[in-house]
Amino acid sequence: MSADTTTTEAPVTDGIVLTEGAATKVRTLLDSEGRDDLSLRIAVQPGGCSGLRYQLFFDDRSLDGDIVKDFDGVAVVTDRMSAPYLSGATIDFVDTIEKQGFTIDNPNATGSCACGDSFH
């Protein structure tokens, strides 16, 4: 009896972390849309005051090189170009009087500016 072990090229040990609160919010949003075929895609795109900005959106695509992590039934997808910038980043959902929305705490962002979502 042989065990079928499959290894990936780059195991994700320190990739994106989705907090329980954020996972719950994502599930709530997907349930309200009646969709179970979508994942939460997180990417960095050129722009912002120091060159990069975050994008979070629901996506039904699967791109070559995508890194997928499951958080209690919520699939979080990162493209291979964004993954190095997001390694170790924590995505949370904040719901306070001052602010409501997803936040990203990224240890790769060594500096910031007024836009709050940049890398140096």
N, C-alpha and C positions, 0 to 999 in steps of 0.2 A: 504494500500500500504506500504509494508515494504522495507526498504533499505537493500540491501545485502552488508554488510561490512565485508571484510575479513582482518584479521590482520595476520601479519607474526610474527614469533618468535622473530626476532631482526630487527626492522625497521632501515633502513640505513639512518641516518640523517647526519652523518659526515664521510661518506665513501670517496671513491676516487672522485676527481674532474677532469674532462677532459675539458681543456680550449677550447674556440671556435676555435682557431688556430689548436689545436691538432685534434679536431673533424673533421674539414675541411680536414686535411691531411689524416686522416683515411678513410674518405669517398672517397677521390681522389684515394687512393691506392686500395680500394675495387672496385671502378668503373673501374679502369684500369685492374683489374683481372676479371671483369665481374661477380663478386660474390656478392650476397646479402644474403647469408646464413651464413656468418662468423661474429664473434664478436671479439673484442679486448680483449684478456685474459691477465691479469696482475697478476703475482705471485711472491712470494719470494721463493728462493730455497737455500738450504745449500751451502755454499761456500763463496768466497770473503775473505778479510783479517780479518773480524771480525765475520764471521759466516753466513751472508746472502747476497744474490745478487738478483737483479731484473730480471724478464723475461717478455718481452712483445712480444706477437705473436698473429696471427690470428688463430681462432679455430672454428671448427664447432661442437664441443662436448658440451654436457650439463652434468655436473657432479652433483652428489647428494650433496646438500649443497651450490651450487654456489649462489653467490650474483650478481645480474644483475642490472645495472643502465643504463638508456637511456640518451644519450646526443645528442639531435637534430638528432635522427635517428641512432646514433652509439651506439651499445650495448657494454658496458664494463663489463666484467665478472671477478670475483675474487673468488677463491676457499675459503672454510670456514677456512682453516688453515692459508692462507695468509692475510685474511681480517683484523685481528687485527693489523698486522704490517703496513698495508697500509691505515688505517683509517685516513682521513684528508690529504692524499697525493694529490698533484696536478700534473697532467701529462700535459705537454705543448709540443709544437713542435717549435724548434728553427731553423732558416734558416739564418745564417750569414756567412761571409767570413771565420771566424774561426771554425765554427761548424754547422753541420746540423744533426738534429735528434730529437728524443723524449727525454725530460728531466723529471725527477721526483724530485719534491720538497717535501720531506717527513719530517714532524715535529717529527715523531717517531725516526728518525735517530739523536741521540744526539751527536754522534761523527762521524768522518770519517777518512779515510786514503787515500793513493794514488789512490786506485781504485775508490773512489768517490761514491760507492753505498753500503755502509755498515752500520750496526747498532752496537751500543755498549750497 
